[in-house]
Amino acid sequence: MTSPATTPLAARSFDLAALGLAAVLALHAPHLPWWLSAALAPILCLRWWLRRRRQARTPAWLKLPLLAALLLAIVSWYGNLFGQEPGAALAVGLLVLKLLETETVRDARVGMSFACFTLMAALLFDQSLVATTTVALGLLPPLAVLRTLEPGRQAPPALWRELLPGLGLLAAALPLALFAFLLLPRLNSPLWGAPNASEQRTGLSDRMTPSGFTRLLVDDSPALRVSFDGSPPPPDQRYFRAFVMSHYDGISWTYRDVANQPPVPVEASRTIRYRISLEPTRQRVLPTLDVPLAAPAGASLRRDHEVIADRPVDSLRDYTLESATRYRLEPQLGRYHARWLQLPAGYNPRTLALGRSWRARYGSDDAAIVQAALALFHDGGFRYTLAPAPLGRDAMDDFLFDTREGFCEHYSSAFTVLMRAAGIPARVVTGYQGGYWNAMGRYLLVRNSDAHAWSEVWLAGRGWVRIDPTAAVRPQRISLGAAAAAPGQLPWYQDGWLQSLRNHWDIVNRWWNLSVNGFDALRQRGLLQPFGIRETDTSTLALLLAMACVLCMGAGLAWVWRRREPEDAAVAALHRLERKLARLGVIRQAGEGPRDYLQRAARALPAQHDRLIELMHHYLELRYARPEPTTESLRALRRAVRDFPVVRMVK
């Protein structure tokens, strides 16, 4: 008997192995460096072509340099080999390189086993319903490879038919997987540790530079979902505060966390309660509607009513808040008056001169200066665009007097600089604005493309007042969203039926987040509350899991027992063939062995000669060549006998 280490790998098995590695590479591509995917894909395709067309082996002198190049490239890009992203990149690269030396059955078994592990590792980066389903489907090629390596198995004629049994295996595994999901004790933190802190899912940052939102405004992924106690606020009041930025260096605005000062006073005349489900951001800021009155558990309220969590949001986070929608924020400006007027020296001289000229013209009427700035944006030939021209060192001068095109970051930054130049305390606020109200699910869906920046100015008697200069240029930004406000840009995003499909599909994503991703240790302890058990401890979970495993094993044994092949299945198939041949005039004689009988039948039936010889070899192999024929090989023999045609000879 040949060893798996020396048994050559069949062409069908190699094709499926290459397909499995292609699935691994495709699933990990979104978080791999583009250059690594671009390098591994041609290597994979070239290896498949050489093996299939020329039966060529990879030279031994090429493998070691490729491995060294992979390690060097990953270390150079990430700085080390440890962590989710470097580890995933290394695993995918090693898998593709493993295909270069995959020539035997043992090589294929090792490679496909590791491919299954690497596929599951993709769930460390994305646990959405689509990602989970795609990973499950990606397991089909490796499972098909392992099935092709079973001894005595005959491959079906079509490659896609090799993948079908894997669907049955996945379906059979679902009950046990569901029991394990519900009953395995939950950890307080993921087994694999904290995600990479440098990865920002939403893109909101404590630093804002004009044109920095460009990649955000084309990011269609959900940022947060909001459900309200009552009706949702109208679109022009859907401002979600994240960072309040005071410091300006001439290029960027920066948020400076003030943790040792109490929140400034707020006089609320109208409030609203709501619940936010925030996607992982790898940051500590928790976006809130307008001006929050208090922080949720595990977070604190900062001086300017930003809500900062005690730890980064590394997983889906739900929190309930109450915010003021009509208010007076900090009616009396405190001793930090100067921080809201700070401007760097030597930057944007024309912008500063314009702001000072408004102060000279309107005197102490701050409201008139605000209106003058909004009128400039509305009537001054400014254009809203998601692809603005680049700006130079004096960015605000270039924007206000030369390019006159941009989006929210440009307008809020320029407006705030103008206000400070005129002596009006002002600041930039970043967060989200707008969202899609899903009437079916009764929640507001806010996407990353809804990221926005606006301004707040302090007016005597009114406190901090929100001013959105972008609305003066393009009001559709507030009513329709960022992408819809840019005519002629992002047509794929503005297509009506696509937006409707995308927004309604989010109901499924929300259910998945609440039911699957949000199933934590707390919810697991309350799993049996409907049955009168207030809290489910670990011993109860272990007992239920053991009972579930026994139940699944019993169901599996019953299914196997019903579908088991009789001990003489091959003999029964031969007897059926004998009956068919007897109808054709070829009757088995007493004491005649199956080989002699089928050879005689082949000579008597020239039209069926090749088929009968093939049936003879198949039967003899099952009966005498192997101690235990496989179920698949027995079924193949029965199908071949069933399909044998009974055509009477014409004499």
C-alpha positions as CSV (number, residue, x, y, z in Angstrom):
1,M,0.0,0.0,0.0
2,T,1.4,3.4,-1.0
3,S,2.0,6.1,1.6
4,P,0.2,9.5,1.5
5,A,3.7,11.1,1.5
6,T,4.5,9.5,-1.8
7,T,1.1,9.1,-3.5
8,P,0.9,11.7,-6.2
9,L,-1.9,14.3,-6.1
10,A,-4.6,13.9,-8.8
11,A,-5.3,16.8,-11.2
12,R,-8.9,17.2,-9.8
13,S,-7.6,17.5,-6.3
14,F,-5.0,20.1,-7.3
15,D,-7.6,22.1,-9.1
16,L,-9.8,22.2,-6.0
17,A,-6.8,23.0,-3.8
18,A,-6.0,26.0,-6.0
19,L,-9.6,27.1,-5.9
20,G,-9.6,26.9,-2.1
21,L,-6.5,29.0,-1.8
22,A,-8.0,31.6,-4.2
23,A,-11.0,31.8,-1.8
24,V,-8.7,32.3,1.1
25,L,-6.8,35.1,-0.7
26,A,-10.1,36.8,-1.8
27,L,-11.6,36.7,1.7
28,H,-8.5,38.2,3.3
29,A,-7.8,40.7,0.5
30,P,-9.8,43.6,2.1
31,H,-7.3,43.8,5.1
32,L,-4.1,42.7,3.3
33,P,-1.7,45.3,1.8
34,W,-2.6,45.8,-1.9
35,W,0.9,44.8,-3.0
36,L,0.7,41.5,-1.2
37,S,-2.6,40.5,-2.9
38,A,-1.2,41.7,-6.2
39,A,1.9,39.5,-5.8
40,L,0.2,36.4,-4.5
41,A,-2.6,36.2,-7.1
42,P,-0.2,35.8,-10.1
43,I,1.9,33.3,-8.2
44,L,-1.2,31.2,-7.5
45,C,-2.4,31.4,-11.1
46,L,1.0,30.7,-12.6
47,R,1.5,27.7,-10.3
48,W,-1.9,26.2,-11.3
49,W,-1.2,26.8,-15.0
50,L,2.3,25.2,-14.9
51,R,1.0,22.2,-12.9
52,R,-2.0,21.6,-15.2
53,R,-0.4,22.3,-18.6
54,R,3.2,21.2,-18.2
55,Q,3.2,19.0,-15.1
56,A,6.1,21.2,-14.0
57,R,7.4,21.3,-10.5
58,T,8.6,24.4,-8.8
59,P,12.4,24.5,-8.6
60,A,13.8,24.0,-5.1
61,W,16.1,27.0,-5.5
62,L,13.1,29.3,-5.9
63,K,11.1,28.4,-2.8
64,L,13.5,29.6,-0.1
65,P,14.0,33.1,-1.7
66,L,10.2,33.5,-2.0
67,L,9.8,32.6,1.6
68,A,12.5,35.0,2.7
69,A,11.0,37.8,0.5
70,L,7.6,37.2,2.1
71,L,8.9,37.5,5.7
72,L,11.0,40.5,4.9
73,A,8.1,42.3,3.2
74,I,5.7,41.7,6.1
75,V,8.2,42.8,8.7
76,S,9.0,45.9,6.6
77,W,5.4,46.8,6.2
78,Y,4.0,46.1,9.7
79,G,7.2,46.3,11.8
80,N,6.8,42.8,13.2
81,L,5.1,39.4,12.6
82,F,2.7,39.5,15.6
83,G,-0.8,40.8,15.6
84,Q,-4.0,40.2,13.6
85,E,-3.0,41.9,10.4
86,P,0.7,40.7,10.2
87,G,-0.4,37.2,11.3
88,A,-3.1,37.0,8.6
89,A,-0.8,38.3,5.9
90,L,1.8,35.7,6.9
91,A,-0.7,32.9,7.0
92,V,-2.1,33.7,3.6
93,G,1.4,34.1,2.1
94,L,2.6,30.8,3.5
95,L,-0.5,29.0,2.1
96,V,0.1,30.3,-1.4
97,L,3.8,29.3,-1.2
98,K,2.7,25.9,0.1
99,L,0.9,25.3,-3.2
100,L,4.3,25.5,-4.9
101,E,5.3,22.2,-3.4
102,T,2.0,20.5,-3.2
103,E,2.5,17.3,-5.2
104,T,1.4,14.5,-2.9
105,V,-1.7,13.6,-0.9
106,R,0.0,14.5,2.4
107,D,0.8,17.9,1.1
108,A,-2.8,18.5,0.1
109,R,-4.1,17.4,3.5
110,V,-1.8,19.7,5.4
111,G,-2.4,22.6,3.2
112,M,-6.2,22.3,3.2
113,S,-6.3,21.8,7.0
114,F,-4.4,25.1,7.4
115,A,-6.6,26.7,4.8
116,C,-9.7,26.0,6.9
117,F,-8.1,27.7,9.9
118,T,-7.0,30.7,7.8
119,L,-10.5,31.1,6.4
120,M,-12.0,31.2,9.9
121,A,-9.3,33.8,10.9
122,A,-11.0,36.2,8.5
123,L,-13.8,36.5,11.0
124,L,-11.4,38.3,13.3
125,F,-11.7,41.3,11.0
126,D,-15.4,41.2,10.1
127,Q,-18.3,39.4,11.8
128,S,-21.1,40.6,9.6
129,L,-23.7,38.2,8.2
130,V,-22.2,38.5,4.7
131,A,-18.7,37.8,5.9
132,T,-19.8,34.8,8.0
133,T,-21.7,33.3,5.1
134,T,-18.8,33.9,2.7
135,V,-16.4,32.2,5.1
136,A,-18.7,29.2,5.3
137,L,-18.9,29.0,1.5
138,G,-15.1,29.4,1.3
139,L,-14.8,26.1,3.2
140,L,-16.4,24.1,0.4
141,P,-13.2,23.8,-1.8
142,P,-11.0,22.6,1.1
143,L,-13.7,20.1,2.1
144,A,-14.0,18.9,-1.5
145,V,-10.2,18.4,-1.7
146,L,-10.3,16.2,1.5
147,R,-13.1,14.2,0.0
148,T,-11.2,13.6,-3.2
149,L,-8.4,12.1,-1.2
150,E,-10.5,9.3,0.0
151,P,-9.3,5.9,-1.3
152,G,-11.3,4.2,-4.0
153,R,-13.4,7.2,-4.8
154,Q,-14.5,8.0,-8.3
155,A,-14.7,11.7,-9.2
156,P,-17.9,13.1,-10.8
157,P,-17.5,14.5,-14.3
158,A,-18.1,18.2,-13.4
159,L,-15.9,20.1,-11.0
160,W,-18.8,22.0,-9.4
161,R,-20.4,18.7,-8.3
162,E,-17.4,18.2,-6.0
163,L,-18.6,21.1,-4.0
164,L,-22.1,19.9,-3.4
165,P,-21.4,17.4,-0.6
166,G,-19.7,20.1,1.4
167,L,-23.0,22.0,1.6
168,G,-24.6,18.9,3.2
169,L,-21.7,18.8,5.7
170,L,-22.2,22.4,6.6
171,A,-25.9,21.9,7.0
172,A,-25.4,18.9,9.2
173,A,-22.9,20.9,11.4
174,L,-25.4,23.8,11.9
175,P,-27.3,22.3,14.9
176,L,-24.2,21.6,16.9
177,A,-22.7,25.0,16.0
178,L,-25.9,26.6,17.2
179,F,-25.8,24.8,20.5
180,A,-22.1,25.7,20.9
181,F,-22.8,29.3,20.1
182,L,-25.5,29.5,22.8
183,L,-24.0,27.3,25.5
184,L,-20.2,27.6,25.4
185,P,-19.2,30.0,28.3
186,R,-18.5,33.5,27.0
187,L,-15.3,35.3,27.7
188,N,-15.3,38.9,29.0
189,S,-12.8,39.7,26.2
190,P,-11.9,38.0,22.9
191,L,-9.4,35.1,23.2
192,W,-7.2,36.7,20.6
193,G,-6.7,39.9,22.6
194,A,-7.4,43.5,21.7
195,P,-7.6,44.4,18.0
196,N,-5.0,46.6,16.4
197,A,-5.4,50.0,18.0
198,S,-4.2,51.8,14.9
199,E,-7.1,50.6,12.8
200,Q,-10.0,53.1,12.7
201,R,-13.2,51.7,11.3
202,T,-15.2,55.0,11.2
203,G,-12.4,57.2,10.2
204,L,-13.4,60.0,12.5
205,S,-10.3,61.4,14.1
206,D,-9.4,63.9,16.8
207,R,-7.6,65.9,14.1
208,M,-9.3,67.5,11.1
209,T,-7.6,68.7,7.9
210,P,-9.4,70.0,4.9
211,S,-9.9,67.1,2.4
212,G,-9.3,64.6,5.2
213,F,-12.9,63.3,4.9
214,T,-12.6,62.4,1.3
215,R,-12.3,58.6,1.8
216,L,-15.0,58.8,4.5
217,L,-17.6,60.3,2.2
218,V,-17.4,57.3,-0.1
219,D,-17.4,54.8,2.7
220,D,-20.9,53.2,2.6
221,S,-20.5,51.0,5.7
222,P,-22.7,51.6,8.7
223,A,-21.3,53.8,11.5
224,L,-24.1,53.7,14.0
225,R,-27.8,52.9,14.4
226,V,-30.2,55.0,16.5
227,S,-33.6,54.2,17.9
228,F,-35.7,56.9,19.6
229,D,-38.3,57.0,22.3
230,G,-40.9,58.4,20.1
231,S,-40.6,60.1,16.7
232,P,-37.1,60.8,15.3
233,P,-35.9,64.4,15.0
234,P,-36.2,66.0,11.5
235,P,-33.2,65.8,9.2
236,D,-31.9,69.3,10.0
237,Q,-31.6,68.3,13.7
238,R,-29.8,65.1,13.2
239,Y,-26.3,66.3,14.3
240,F,-24.2,63.7,16.1
241,R,-21.4,65.3,18.1
242,A,-18.1,63.5,18.4
243,F,-15.1,65.9,18.7
244,V,-15.1,69.6,19.6
245,M,-11.9,71.1,18.3
246,S,-10.4,74.3,19.6
247,H,-6.7,74.4,18.5
248,Y,-5.8,75.5,14.9
249,D,-2.2,75.4,13.6
250,G,-2.9,76.9,10.2
251,I,-3.4,73.5,8.6
252,S,-5.4,71.3,10.9
253,W,-7.9,71.5,13.8
254,T,-7.1,69.4,16.9
255,Y,-9.2,68.1,19.7
256,R,-7.6,68.4,23.1
257,D,-9.1,66.1,25.8
258,V,-9.9,68.0,29.0
259,A,-10.6,65.3,31.6
260,N,-10.1,67.4,34.8
261,Q,-12.8,70.0,34.2
262,P,-16.6,69.6,34.7
263,P,-19.0,69.9,31.8
264,V,-20.1,73.5,31.0
265,P,-23.7,74.3,32.0
266,V,-26.5,73.6,29.6
267,E,-30.1,74.9,29.9
268,A,-32.3,72.4,28.1
269,S,-35.8,73.3,27.0
270,R,-36.5,70.2,25.0
271,T,-34.9,66.7,25.3
272,I,-35.0,63.4,23.6
273,R,-34.1,59.9,24.8
274,Y,-32.5,57.4,22.3
275,R,-30.3,54.3,22.1
276,I,-27.2,54.1,19.9
277,S,-25.6,50.9,18.6
278,L,-22.1,51.9,17.6
279,E,-20.0,49.9,15.2
280,P,-16.3,49.2,16.4
281,T,-14.2,52.3,15.9
282,R,-11.0,51.5,17.8
283,Q,-11.5,54.9,19.5
284,R,-12.9,56.1,22.8
285,V,-15.3,58.8,21.5
286,L,-19.0,58.0,21.6
287,P,-21.0,60.0,19.1
288,T,-24.1,61.6,20.6
289,L,-27.1,63.5,19.3
290,D,-26.6,67.3,19.6
291,V,-25.8,68.1,23.3
292,P,-25.9,65.1,25.7
293,L,-26.9,65.8,29.3
294,A,-25.0,62.9,30.9
295,A,-22.7,60.1,29.9
296,P,-23.7,56.4,29.8
297,A,-22.1,53.8,32.0
298,G,-18.4,53.2,31.2
299,A,-17.9,56.7,29.8
300,S,-17.6,60.3,31.0
301,L,-18.9,63.7,29.9
302,R,-16.1,66.1,29.0
303,R,-16.1,69.9,29.4
304,D,-17.7,70.7,26.0
305,H,-20.1,67.8,26.2
306,E,-18.1,65.2,24.3
307,V,-18.7,61.7,25.6
308,I,-15.4,59.7,26.0
309,A,-15.5,56.0,26.8
310,D,-13.2,54.5,29.4
311,R,-11.7,52.1,26.8
312,P,-11.6,52.0,23.0
313,V,-14.7,50.6,21.3
314,D,-13.3,47.4,19.9
315,S,-16.7,45.6,19.5
316,L,-20.3,46.6,18.9
317,R,-21.4,48.9,21.7
318,D,-24.9,49.9,22.8
319,Y,-25.6,52.9,25.0
320,T,-28.6,54.9,26.0
321,L,-28.6,58.7,26.3
322,E,-30.7,61.8,26.8
323,S,-29.8,64.9,24.8
324,A,-31.1,68.5,24.5
325,T,-32.4,69.5,21.1
326,R,-33.3,73.0,22.3
327,Y,-30.8,74.5,24.7
328,R,-28.5,77.3,25.8
329,L,-24.9,75.8,26.1
330,E,-22.5,77.8,28.4
331,P,-24.6,81.0,28.6
332,Q,-21.7,82.7,30.4
333,L,-18.4,82.3,28.7
334,G,-15.8,81.3,31.3
335,R,-12.1,82.1,31.8
336,Y,-11.1,80.1,28.7
337,H,-12.3,82.8,26.4
338,A,-8.9,83.1,24.7
339,R,-8.8,79.5,23.5
340,W,-11.8,80.1,21.2
341,L,-10.0,83.0,19.5
342,Q,-6.6,81.4,19.0
343,L,-5.1,81.8,15.5
344,P,-1.6,81.0,14.4
345,A,0.6,83.8,13.3
346,G,1.7,84.1,9.7
347,Y,-1.1,82.1,8.1
348,N,-4.0,83.1,5.9
349,P,-3.5,86.9,5.9
350,R,-6.3,87.6,3.4
351,T,-8.8,85.6,5.5
352,L,-7.8,87.4,8.7
353,A,-8.1,90.8,7.0
354,L,-11.7,89.9,5.7
355,G,-12.8,88.9,9.2
356,R,-11.4,92.1,10.8
357,S,-13.1,94.2,8.1
358,W,-16.5,92.7,9.1
359,R,-15.8,93.7,12.7
360,A,-15.0,97.2,11.6
361,R,-18.2,97.4,9.5
362,Y,-20.7,95.8,11.9
363,G,-19.2,96.9,15.2
364,S,-20.5,94.8,18.1
365,D,-23.3,93.1,16.1
366,D,-21.9,89.5,16.1
367,A,-25.0,88.1,14.5
368,A,-24.5,90.4,11.5
369,I,-21.0,89.1,11.1
370,V,-22.2,85.6,11.1
371,Q,-24.8,86.4,8.4
372,A,-22.1,88.2,6.4
373,A,-20.0,85.0,6.3
374,L,-23.0,82.8,5.4
375,A,-23.9,85.3,2.6
376,L,-20.3,85.0,1.3
377,F,-20.6,81.2,1.0
378,H,-24.1,81.5,-0.5
379,D,-23.5,84.2,-3.0
380,G,-19.8,84.1,-3.6
381,G,-19.6,81.5,-6.3
382,F,-18.7,78.6,-4.0
383,R,-19.3,75.0,-5.1
384,Y,-19.9,71.9,-3.1
385,T,-17.7,69.0,-4.4
386,L,-16.2,65.8,-3.0
387,A,-13.1,66.2,-5.2
388,P,-11.8,69.7,-4.5
389,A,-8.6,71.3,-5.8
390,P,-5.6,70.9,-3.5
391,L,-4.7,73.8,-1.2
392,G,-1.4,75.4,-0.4
393,R,0.2,76.6,2.8
394,D,-2.4,79.4,3.3
395,A,-5.2,76.9,2.9
396,M,-8.0,79.2,3.9
397,D,-6.8,82.0,1.6
398,D,-6.6,79.6,-1.3
399,F,-10.1,78.2,-0.6
400,L,-11.9,81.5,0.0
401,F,-10.3,83.6,-2.8
402,D,-9.1,81.1,-5.4
403,T,-10.5,77.6,-5.6
404,R,-13.9,78.2,-3.9
405,E,-14.8,74.6,-3.9
406,G,-14.8,71.9,-1.2
407,F,-17.1,70.1,1.2
408,C,-17.9,70.4,4.9
409,E,-14.3,70.4,6.2
410,H,-13.4,73.3,4.0
411,Y,-16.5,75.4,4.9
412,S,-16.5,74.8,8.6
413,S,-12.8,75.5,8.9
414,A,-12.9,78.7,6.8
415,F,-16.0,79.9,8.7
416,T,-14.4,79.3,12.1
417,V,-11.2,81.1,11.1
418,L,-13.3,84.1,9.8
419,M,-15.2,84.2,13.1
420,R,-12.1,84.2,15.2
421,A,-10.5,86.9,13.0
422,A,-13.6,89.0,13.7
423,G,-13.2,88.4,17.4
424,I,-16.1,86.0,17.8
425,P,-15.4,82.8,19.9
426,A,-15.8,79.9,17.5
427,R,-14.8,76.2,17.2
428,V,-15.1,73.2,14.8
429,V,-17.3,70.2,15.7
430,T,-17.0,66.9,13.9
431,G,-19.3,63.9,13.9
432,Y,-22.2,62.8,11.7
433,Q,-25.2,64.5,10.2
434,G,-28.3,63.0,8.6
435,G,-28.9,59.3,8.2
436,Y,-31.6,57.1,6.7
437,W,-34.8,56.5,8.7
438,N,-35.7,52.9,8.3
439,A,-39.5,52.8,8.9
440,M,-39.7,49.0,8.9
441,G,-37.0,48.6,11.6
442,R,-37.8,52.0,13.2
443,Y,-34.3,53.1,13.6
444,L,-32.0,55.7,12.0
445,L,-29.1,54.3,10.0
446,V,-26.0,56.6,10.0
447,R,-23.3,55.6,7.6
448,N,-19.6,56.6,7.5
449,S,-20.5,58.6,4.4
450,D,-22.6,60.8,6.7
451,A,-19.5,62.1,8.5
452,H,-19.7,65.9,8.8
453,A,-18.1,69.0,10.2
454,W,-19.8,72.2,11.3
455,S,-19.1,75.2,13.5
456,E,-20.2,76.6,16.8
457,V,-20.0,80.3,17.7
458,W,-20.6,81.9,21.0
459,L,-23.2,84.7,21.0
460,A,-24.0,86.8,24.0
461,G,-27.3,85.7,25.6
462,R,-27.5,82.5,23.5
463,G,-24.3,80.7,24.4
464,W,-22.8,78.3,21.9
465,V,-24.9,78.2,18.7
466,R,-24.5,75.6,15.9
467,I,-23.8,77.1,12.5
468,D,-23.5,74.8,9.5
469,P,-21.9,76.9,6.7
470,T,-22.1,73.9,4.3
471,A,-25.9,74.4,4.3
472,A,-25.5,77.9,2.9
473,V,-23.7,76.5,-0.1
474,R,-25.5,73.2,-0.6
475,P,-28.7,72.8,1.5
476,Q,-29.1,69.3,0.0
477,R,-26.2,68.1,2.2
478,I,-28.4,68.5,5.2
479,S,-31.6,67.0,3.7
480,L,-30.2,64.3,1.4
481,G,-26.7,63.5,2.6
482,A,-23.1,64.0,1.5
483,A,-23.0,61.9,-1.6
484,A,-26.4,63.1,-2.9
485,A,-25.4,66.7,-2.4
486,A,-22.6,66.4,-5.0
487,P,-24.2,66.4,-8.5
488,G,-22.5,64.3,-11.0
489,Q,-20.3,62.5,-8.5
490,L,-20.7,59.0,-7.1
491,P,-23.5,57.9,-9.4
492,W,-23.4,54.4,-8.0
493,Y,-24.3,55.8,-4.6
494,Q,-27.1,58.1,-5.8
495,D,-28.9,55.4,-7.7
496,G,-32.4,55.2,-6.2
497,W,-33.0,51.4,-6.3
498,L,-29.5,50.7,-5.0
499,Q,-29.9,53.0,-2.1
500,S,-33.3,51.4,-1.2
501,L,-31.8,47.9,-1.5
502,R,-28.8,48.8,0.6
503,N,-30.9,50.5,3.3
504,H,-33.4,47.7,3.6
505,W,-30.7,45.1,3.7
506,D,-29.4,46.8,6.8
507,I,-32.4,45.5,8.7
508,V,-30.8,42.0,8.4
509,N,-27.4,43.4,9.5
510,R,-29.0,45.0,12.5
511,W,-30.7,41.8,13.5
512,W,-27.4,39.9,13.1
513,N,-25.6,42.5,15.2
514,L,-28.2,42.3,18.0
515,S,-28.7,38.5,18.0
516,V,-25.3,37.2,17.1
517,N,-22.5,39.8,17.5
518,G,-24.2,41.2,20.6
519,F,-24.7,37.9,22.3
520,D,-22.3,38.4,25.2
521,A,-21.8,36.9,28.6
522,L,-24.5,39.0,30.2
523,R,-27.1,37.8,27.7
524,Q,-26.0,34.3,28.0
525,R,-26.6,34.3,31.7
526,G,-30.1,35.3,31.0
527,L,-30.7,32.7,28.3
528,L,-33.1,30.6,30.4
529,Q,-35.1,33.4,31.9
530,P,-38.2,32.5,29.8
531,F,-38.1,29.1,31.5
532,G,-38.0,30.6,35.1
533,I,-34.3,30.3,35.6
534,R,-33.1,33.8,36.6
535,E,-29.4,33.3,35.9
536,T,-27.7,30.5,34.0
537,D,-24.3,29.5,35.7
538,T,-21.4,27.7,34.1
539,S,-22.4,24.3,35.4
540,T,-25.9,24.6,33.9
541,L,-24.4,25.6,30.6
542,A,-22.0,22.7,30.6
543,L,-24.8,20.2,31.4
544,L,-27.0,21.7,28.6
545,L,-24.1,21.5,26.1
546,A,-23.4,17.9,27.0
547,M,-27.1,17.0,26.5
548,A,-27.0,18.9,23.1
549,C,-23.9,17.0,22.0
550,V,-25.5,13.6,22.9
551,L,-28.7,14.7,21.0
552,C,-26.7,15.6,17.9
553,M,-24.7,12.4,18.1
554,G,-27.8,10.3,18.4
555,A,-29.4,12.1,15.4
556,G,-26.2,11.5,13.4
557,L,-26.1,7.8,14.2
558,A,-29.7,7.4,13.3
559,W,-29.2,9.1,10.0
560,V,-26.1,6.9,9.3
561,W,-28.0,3.8,10.3
562,R,-30.8,4.5,7.9
563,R,-28.4,5.2,5.0
564,R,-25.9,2.5,5.7
565,E,-25.0,0.1,2.9
566,P,-25.7,-3.6,3.4
567,E,-22.7,-5.8,3.8
568,D,-23.3,-7.5,0.5
569,A,-24.1,-4.3,-1.5
570,A,-21.6,-5.1,-4.2
571,V,-23.1,-8.7,-4.5
572,A,-26.6,-7.2,-4.7
573,A,-25.5,-4.9,-7.5
574,L,-23.9,-7.9,-9.4
575,H,-27.2,-9.9,-9.0
576,R,-29.1,-7.0,-10.5
577,L,-26.7,-6.9,-13.4
578,E,-27.1,-10.6,-13.9
579,R,-30.9,-10.2,-14.2
580,K,-30.4,-7.5,-16.8
581,L,-27.9,-9.7,-18.8
582,A,-30.3,-12.7,-18.5
583,R,-32.9,-10.7,-20.3
584,L,-30.3,-10.2,-23.1
585,G,-29.7,-13.9,-23.3
586,V,-26.5,-14.1,-21.2
587,I,-27.2,-16.4,-18.3
588,R,-24.6,-17.1,-15.6
589,Q,-23.7,-20.7,-15.4
590,A,-23.3,-22.7,-12.1
591,G,-19.9,-22.3,-10.7
592,E,-18.9,-19.5,-13.1
593,G,-17.0,-16.7,-11.3
594,P,-17.9,-13.1,-11.8
595,R,-14.8,-12.3,-13.9
596,D,-15.3,-15.1,-16.3
597,Y,-19.0,-14.4,-16.5
598,L,-18.7,-10.7,-17.2
599,Q,-15.9,-11.3,-19.8
600,R,-18.2,-13.8,-21.6
601,A,-21.0,-11.3,-21.4
602,A,-18.7,-8.6,-22.9
603,R,-17.8,-11.0,-25.9
604,A,-21.5,-11.7,-26.4
605,L,-22.5,-8.1,-26.3
606,P,-20.0,-6.2,-28.4
607,A,-21.9,-2.9,-28.2
608,Q,-21.6,-3.0,-24.4
609,H,-18.1,-4.5,-24.2
610,D,-16.3,-1.5,-22.7
611,R,-19.0,-0.8,-20.1
612,L,-19.1,-4.4,-19.0
613,I,-15.3,-4.7,-18.6
614,E,-15.4,-1.4,-16.6
615,L,-18.1,-2.9,-14.3
616,M,-16.1,-6.0,-13.9
617,H,-13.0,-4.2,-12.7
618,H,-15.1,-2.0,-10.4
619,Y,-16.8,-5.0,-8.8
620,L,-13.5,-6.9,-8.4
621,E,-11.8,-3.9,-6.8
622,L,-14.6,-3.5,-4.3
623,R,-14.8,-7.1,-3.4
624,Y,-11.2,-8.2,-3.3
625,A,-8.8,-5.2,-3.5
626,R,-9.9,-3.4,-0.3
627,P,-10.9,-4.6,3.1
628,E,-13.7,-2.1,3.5
629,P,-15.2,-0.4,0.4
630,T,-16.3,3.2,0.8
631,T,-19.9,4.2,0.7
632,E,-19.3,6.5,-2.3
633,S,-17.7,3.6,-4.3
634,L,-20.6,1.3,-3.6
635,R,-23.1,4.0,-4.7
636,A,-21.1,4.5,-7.8
637,L,-21.3,0.8,-8.7
638,R,-25.1,0.7,-8.0
639,R,-25.5,3.8,-10.3
640,A,-23.5,2.2,-13.1
641,V,-25.6,-1.0,-12.9
642,R,-28.8,1.0,-12.8
643,D,-27.8,2.9,-15.9
644,F,-26.7,-0.2,-17.8
645,P,-29.1,-0.3,-20.8
646,V,-31.2,-3.4,-21.5
647,V,-31.3,-3.5,-25.3
648,R,-32.3,-6.9,-26.9
649,M,-30.1,-8.2,-29.6
650,V,-31.5,-8.3,-33.1
651,K,-30.7,-11.6,-34.8
